[in-house]
Amino acid sequence: MIEQTLAFGAGSVQVKLPDRANVIRGGGGRGTRVEPVADQAAAVRDAIAQPLGLPPIRDLVPHNGRALIAFDDPTVTSPGPVRRLAIEAVLAELRAAGVAEENVTLLCANALHRKFTKEELASIIGDGLVKRFGSRLFCHDAEDAENIVNVGTTASGYNVDIHRLVAESDLTVYVNAACHLGFGGGWKSVAVGLSTWNSIRWTHTPDGMSMSVRNNRMHEVFNEQGAFLEEKLGKRIFKIETILANATTIGHIWAGGVTETRAAAQEVLEQRHPPRRDQKVEPADVVIYGVPNWSPYAIFAGMNPILTLISSAMGYMGGYIQALGKPGCSVIIATPCPEEWDREHHPSYEEVWERVLPETRDPYEITERFGEEFATHSGYIDRYRDGVAFHPVHAILATHPLKRLQHAARVFVAGAEDAAVPERVGFISMPTVEEAIIEAEAIHGADCSIVCVEQPMG
């Protein structure tokens, strides 16, 4: 037998796998290793001094002009100093151009994510910036009609809404703090982070979201929205794009036009993440992995069953299913998935769990039947606007990874504290991974192929 450690909620669990199981390492790049820069502050300054496709910042803004610096919200996992370093470096460039700090606004690009408190923002940009900017630091509000500009509709019919300050400022600088596979960065930062559901809905569908490094259909929409935005505004947006070497340290950083910096990052990402066909792992009958008690949507907040079982297990980690499993495979995930609800930060999630999922687990039907209802739910929207709650439609979006069940025939959940929790979404509860393997062998055969994903712990 093979003894293996799997992530399991807030801790880990030891499991025994058949000798024929193939254990592969997940959670990182398989190609060129990204080395950390020696001096992060210097790397940021150098990138800003040598922009791609645009003149330096000091040449883009008039003397005593107005500037907006937007930045990734804390759901972009980047606990290091890159946001703070980039903002300070941009402020230095603006001062050199004769722009007083009083003419600069800092805007957290949280889109439909919840708003963050000043204390929470201090953890990613530093307490000094929070105190210096005071009321000139705030979070985007996707429901604040007075501060949203409808720019128009692209040739393909995509709506483009943007925060008023992007339209009115002489210069907008966006600080991206990390690129996760092909998911973030590029025009997504602006077209989602500083926009509204009216614009975001074109990509946030069960088939619209993609983490693909190559040929990412989601970014094709963002690129069209971004090009249209710059054309209509008659000015370009200055972007800082980052690839991390590790959780806290910059590996690569570029500054300049959104399109140009995205292209530079794309080249590195493609080297870092070779195509799946290069993995040399034969698709298996059974795919096994553990699910940690973590989600980007639970930063400074609590987990819940939708985040654990669907968003994280089937979404962020669900790429393992299609990359490593045969069509019709069995998936075994290890998680205690307790039924706990953070009603302050995720109020609409519990209603989706209690009312929507018992009616249908088809993400396309969920979107069709319930999407507009939650997107316009006034009570939940008030909590998004006036508190620290996620926009109500976010709970609907979190069900989209259920589309993985088009590839996997079944999902076993090993170690659930309450069997009724995974059963709510049609998953099969099993006491242990070992017992789930026995059930999978009864379906696929005693000699069925098994792949287990070994993930970095901590």
C-alpha positions in Angstrom: 0.0 0.0 0.0 1.0 3.6 -0.6 0.6 6.0 2.4 -0.3 9.5 1.4 -1.2 12.7 3.2 -4.1 14.7 1.8 -5.4 18.1 2.7 -8.5 17.8 4.9 -10.3 20.9 6.0 -8.1 22.9 8.4 -5.6 20.0 8.7 -4.7 16.8 6.9 -5.5 13.1 6.7 -3.4 10.0 6.2 -4.8 7.6 3.6 -3.7 4.3 2.2 -3.8 3.8 -1.6 -3.4 0.6 -3.7 0.2 0.1 -4.9 -1.0 0.7 -8.5 -2.1 4.3 -7.7 -0.2 7.0 -9.5 0.7 9.9 -7.2 1.4 13.2 -8.9 2.3 16.6 -7.5 -0.2 19.4 -8.0 -0.5 23.0 -7.0 2.4 24.4 -9.0 3.9 24.8 -12.4 5.4 21.9 -14.3 7.7 23.9 -16.6 10.1 26.7 -16.1 10.6 27.6 -12.4 9.9 31.3 -11.6 12.8 32.6 -9.5 12.1 35.4 -6.9 13.5 38.8 -7.7 16.3 39.9 -5.4 14.8 43.3 -4.6 11.1 43.6 -4.9 11.0 47.4 -4.6 13.7 47.8 -7.3 11.9 45.4 -9.6 8.7 47.4 -9.3 10.5 50.7 -9.9 12.4 49.2 -12.9 9.2 48.0 -14.5 7.4 51.4 -14.1 10.5 53.1 -15.5 10.4 50.9 -18.6 6.8 50.6 -19.6 5.6 48.4 -22.5 3.7 50.2 -25.2 3.2 53.4 -23.3 5.2 56.5 -22.3 6.3 56.8 -18.6 3.6 57.7 -16.2 5.0 61.3 -15.8 4.3 61.8 -19.5 0.8 60.6 -19.4 -0.8 62.9 -16.8 -0.9 66.8 -16.9 0.6 69.0 -14.2 -1.8 69.0 -11.3 -4.0 66.4 -13.0 -6.1 63.8 -11.4 -5.2 60.1 -11.1 -6.8 56.9 -10.1 -4.9 54.0 -8.8 -7.0 50.8 -8.7 -5.7 47.5 -7.2 -6.7 43.9 -6.9 -8.8 43.1 -3.9 -7.7 40.6 -1.3 -9.3 37.6 -3.1 -6.3 37.8 -5.4 -4.0 35.8 -3.1 -0.9 37.9 -2.8 0.0 38.6 0.8 3.3 40.1 0.0 4.1 43.8 -0.5 3.6 44.1 -4.3 0.5 46.3 -4.0 2.0 48.7 -1.6 5.3 48.9 -3.5 3.5 49.5 -6.8 1.2 52.2 -5.4 4.1 54.0 -3.7 6.2 53.8 -6.9 3.3 55.2 -9.0 2.8 58.0 -6.5 6.4 58.9 -6.8 6.0 59.1 -10.6 2.9 61.3 -10.2 4.7 63.6 -7.9 7.4 64.0 -10.5 4.7 65.0 -13.0 3.4 67.6 -10.6 0.4 65.7 -9.4 -0.3 66.3 -5.7 -1.3 63.3 -3.6 -4.5 65.0 -2.8 -5.5 64.6 -6.5 -5.0 60.8 -6.3 -7.7 58.3 -5.4 -7.1 54.6 -4.4 -9.8 52.2 -5.4 -10.1 48.5 -4.4 -11.4 46.6 -7.5 -13.7 44.2 -5.7 -16.4 44.0 -8.4 -19.2 41.7 -7.1 -17.0 40.6 -4.2 -17.7 42.0 -0.9 -16.3 45.4 0.2 -13.3 45.3 2.6 -12.8 47.2 5.8 -9.9 49.7 6.1 -8.2 47.3 8.5 -8.5 44.5 5.9 -7.2 46.7 3.2 -4.3 47.7 5.4 -3.2 44.1 5.3 -2.5 44.3 1.6 -1.5 47.9 1.0 -0.1 48.9 4.3 -1.4 50.9 7.2 0.5 53.9 6.1 -1.4 54.3 2.8 -4.7 53.6 4.5 -4.1 56.5 7.0 -2.7 58.9 4.4 -5.5 58.5 1.9 -8.4 58.3 4.4 -11.7 58.9 2.5 -9.8 58.9 -0.8 -9.4 55.1 -0.4 -12.6 53.0 -0.9 -14.0 49.9 -2.5 -15.8 49.8 -5.8 -19.6 49.5 -5.6 -21.1 47.8 -8.6 -24.6 48.9 -7.7 -23.8 52.6 -7.2 -25.5 54.1 -10.4 -24.2 57.6 -9.7 -20.6 56.4 -9.9 -21.0 54.0 -12.9 -20.5 55.1 -16.5 -22.2 53.1 -19.3 -19.6 53.3 -22.1 -21.7 51.4 -24.6 -21.8 48.1 -26.3 -19.0 46.3 -28.3 -19.4 45.0 -31.8 -20.2 41.5 -30.4 -22.9 43.0 -28.1 -21.0 43.0 -24.8 -22.0 45.8 -22.4 -19.1 47.9 -21.0 -19.7 49.7 -17.7 -16.9 51.3 -15.7 -16.4 53.2 -12.5 -16.8 56.9 -13.1 -13.3 57.8 -11.9 -11.8 55.7 -14.8 -13.7 58.0 -17.2 -13.0 61.2 -15.4 -9.4 60.8 -14.2 -6.6 62.0 -16.4 -4.8 58.7 -15.8 -5.9 55.4 -14.4 -3.2 53.0 -13.2 -4.2 49.4 -12.3 -2.1 47.2 -10.0 -2.4 43.5 -10.5 -0.9 41.6 -7.6 -0.7 38.1 -9.1 -1.8 36.0 -12.1 -3.3 32.6 -11.3 -2.9 30.4 -14.3 -4.8 32.1 -17.1 -7.6 33.2 -14.8 -6.7 36.7 -13.8 -4.8 39.7 -15.1 -5.1 41.4 -18.4 -8.3 43.2 -19.1 -10.1 41.1 -16.6 -8.8 43.3 -13.8 -10.6 46.3 -15.2 -13.5 44.8 -17.2 -14.6 42.9 -14.1 -13.0 44.5 -11.1 -14.3 48.0 -11.8 -17.5 47.1 -13.6 -21.1 45.9 -13.0 -23.1 42.7 -13.4 -24.4 44.2 -16.7 -20.8 43.8 -18.1 -19.6 40.8 -16.0 -22.6 38.6 -17.0 -21.1 38.0 -20.5 -18.2 36.0 -19.1 -19.5 34.7 -15.7 -21.5 31.8 -17.1 -21.0 28.0 -16.6 -19.1 27.8 -19.8 -17.6 31.4 -19.8 -15.1 31.2 -17.0 -11.7 29.6 -17.8 -8.3 29.1 -16.1 -6.7 28.1 -19.4 -3.3 29.6 -20.1 -3.8 29.2 -23.8 -6.7 30.1 -26.0 -8.7 31.5 -23.1 -12.2 32.4 -24.5 -13.0 34.5 -21.4 -10.1 36.8 -22.1 -11.2 37.2 -25.7 -14.3 38.9 -24.3 -12.3 41.0 -21.9 -10.0 42.1 -24.7 -12.9 43.3 -26.8 -14.4 45.1 -23.8 -11.0 46.7 -23.0 -10.3 47.8 -26.5 -13.7 49.3 -26.8 -13.3 51.1 -23.4 -10.0 52.8 -24.4 -11.4 53.8 -27.8 -14.5 55.4 -26.3 -12.6 57.1 -23.5 -9.9 58.3 -25.9 -7.1 57.4 -23.5 -5.2 54.3 -22.4 -5.0 52.6 -19.0 -1.6 52.0 -17.4 -1.3 48.5 -16.0 1.1 46.8 -13.7 1.0 43.0 -14.1 2.6 40.5 -11.7 3.6 36.9 -11.7 4.7 35.7 -8.2 7.6 33.3 -7.6 5.9 32.3 -4.3 3.1 33.5 -2.1 4.9 36.7 -1.0 7.6 37.4 -3.6 7.5 38.8 -7.1 8.9 36.6 -9.9 8.2 38.9 -12.9 6.6 42.3 -13.1 5.8 44.5 -16.1 4.2 47.9 -16.5 2.6 49.7 -19.5 -0.4 49.1 -21.6 -2.9 46.4 -20.6 -2.5 44.5 -23.8 1.3 44.7 -23.8 1.8 43.6 -20.2 -0.7 40.8 -20.6 1.3 39.5 -23.6 4.5 39.6 -21.6 3.0 37.7 -18.7 1.4 35.2 -21.1 4.7 34.2 -22.5 6.0 33.4 -19.1 2.8 31.6 -18.1 3.0 29.4 -21.2 6.5 28.3 -20.3 5.5 27.8 -16.7 2.4 25.7 -17.5 3.0 23.3 -20.5 0.0 21.9 -22.3 -1.8 19.0 -20.6 -0.7 16.6 -23.3 2.9 17.2 -22.0 2.0 15.8 -18.5 2.5 12.2 -19.7 -0.2 11.1 -17.2 -2.7 8.6 -18.6 -6.3 9.5 -17.8 -7.5 7.4 -14.8 -10.7 5.8 -13.7 -10.5 7.4 -10.3 -9.1 10.8 -9.3 -8.4 11.5 -5.6 -7.5 14.8 -3.9 -8.0 16.6 -0.6 -9.8 19.8 -0.1 -8.4 22.4 2.3 -10.5 24.7 4.3 -9.7 27.7 2.0 -11.2 29.8 -0.7 -10.3 33.2 -2.2 -13.9 34.1 -1.3 -13.4 33.3 2.4 -10.5 35.8 2.9 -11.3 37.4 6.3 -14.5 35.4 6.3 -15.8 31.9 6.9 -16.2 28.9 4.6 -19.6 27.2 3.7 -20.6 24.0 1.9 -21.0 25.7 -1.5 -17.5 27.2 -1.3 -16.0 23.9 -0.1 -17.8 21.3 -2.2 -18.5 23.3 -5.4 -16.4 26.4 -5.8 -13.1 25.0 -4.4 -13.4 21.2 -4.9 -15.1 21.3 -8.3 -13.9 24.8 -9.4 -10.5 25.9 -8.4 -9.3 22.3 -8.0 -11.7 20.8 -10.5 -9.2 21.1 -13.3 -7.7 17.9 -12.0 -10.9 16.1 -13.0 -10.7 16.8 -16.7 -6.9 16.8 -16.8 -6.4 13.5 -15.0 -9.7 11.6 -15.2 -11.4 9.7 -18.0 -14.9 10.7 -19.1 -17.2 9.0 -16.6 -14.5 8.8 -13.9 -15.1 8.7 -10.2 -13.8 11.5 -8.1 -12.9 11.1 -4.5 -12.4 14.2 -2.4 -11.4 14.3 1.3 -13.1 17.0 3.3 -15.1 17.3 6.6 -17.3 20.0 4.9 -19.2 21.0 8.0 -22.5 22.9 7.5 -21.4 26.3 8.7 -22.6 29.6 7.3 -21.0 33.1 7.5 -24.2 35.1 7.3 -22.4 38.4 7.4 -20.2 37.9 4.3 -22.2 35.3 2.4 -25.8 35.9 3.1 -27.2 34.7 -0.2 -25.3 31.5 -0.2 -27.5 29.8 2.4 -30.6 30.5 0.4 -29.1 29.0 -2.7 -28.2 25.9 -0.6 -31.6 25.6 1.0 -33.9 26.6 -1.9 -32.1 26.3 -5.2 -29.9 23.2 -5.0 -32.8 20.9 -3.8 -34.6 21.9 -7.0 -31.8 21.5 -9.5 -28.0 20.9 -9.6 -27.7 21.8 -13.2 -25.7 25.0 -13.3 -27.2 26.0 -16.6 -30.8 25.6 -15.2 -29.7 27.4 -12.0 -28.5 30.3 -14.0 -31.6 30.4 -16.2 -34.1 30.1 -13.4 -32.5 31.9 -10.5 -29.7 34.1 -11.9 -31.7 37.3 -12.5 -33.6 36.9 -9.2 -30.5 36.9 -7.2 -28.7 39.5 -9.3 -31.5 42.0 -8.5 -32.4 40.9 -4.9 -32.7 44.3 -3.2 -32.3 43.0 0.3 -29.0 41.2 -0.4 -27.8 44.1 -2.6 -28.3 46.5 0.4 -26.1 44.3 2.4 -23.5 44.3 -0.4 -23.6 48.1 -0.6 -23.8 49.0 3.1 -21.9 46.1 4.7 -19.3 43.5 3.8 -21.5 40.9 2.0 -20.8 39.4 -1.4 -23.2 40.5 -4.1 -26.1 38.1 -4.1 -25.5 36.8 -7.7 -22.1 35.6 -6.5 -23.8 32.6 -4.8 -25.3 31.6 -8.2 -21.9 32.0 -9.9 -20.4 29.7 -7.2 -22.6 26.8 -8.5 -21.1 26.9 -12.0 -18.4 24.3 -11.3 -21.1 21.7 -11.1 -20.6 21.5 -14.8 -17.6 19.2 -14.0 -20.2 16.5 -13.6 -20.5 16.4 -17.3 -17.1 14.7 -17.2 -17.1 12.9 -13.9 -19.9 10.4 -13.4 -19.9 10.7 -9.6 -18.2 12.3 -6.7 -17.4 10.6 -3.4 -16.8 12.8 -0.4 -14.7 11.1 2.2 -14.8 12.2 5.9 -17.9 14.5 5.8 -19.0 15.3 9.3 -22.6 15.0 8.2 -23.5 12.8 5.3 -26.5 15.0 4.4 -24.2 17.8 3.4 -22.5 16.3 0.3 -25.8 14.5 -0.5 -27.4 17.9 -0.9 -25.4 18.4 -4.1 -25.8 14.8 -5.3 -22.4 13.6 -4.0 -21.9 10.3 -2.3 -20.7 10.4 1.4 -18.2 7.8 2.5 -16.5 7.5 5.9 -13.0 7.2 4.5 -11.0 7.5 1.3 -10.2 3.8 1.5 -13.9 2.9 1.6 -14.6 5.2 -1.3 -11.9 3.5 -3.3 -13.6 0.1 -2.7 -16.8 1.6 -4.0 -15.1 3.0 -7.1 -13.4 -0.4 -7.7 -16.8 -2.1 -7.6 -17.8 0.3 -10.5 -14.7 0.4 -12.6 -13.1 -2.9 -11.8 -10.7 -4.2 -9.2 -7.7 -3.2 -11.3 -9.0 0.3 -12.2 -6.5 3.0 -12.7 -6.1 5.5 -9.9 -4.4 8.9 -9.7 -3.9 10.8 -6.5 -2.9 14.5 -6.4 -0.3 15.3 -3.8 -0.7 19.0 -2.9 1.7 21.3 -1.1 0.8 21.4 2.6 0.9 24.9 4.1 
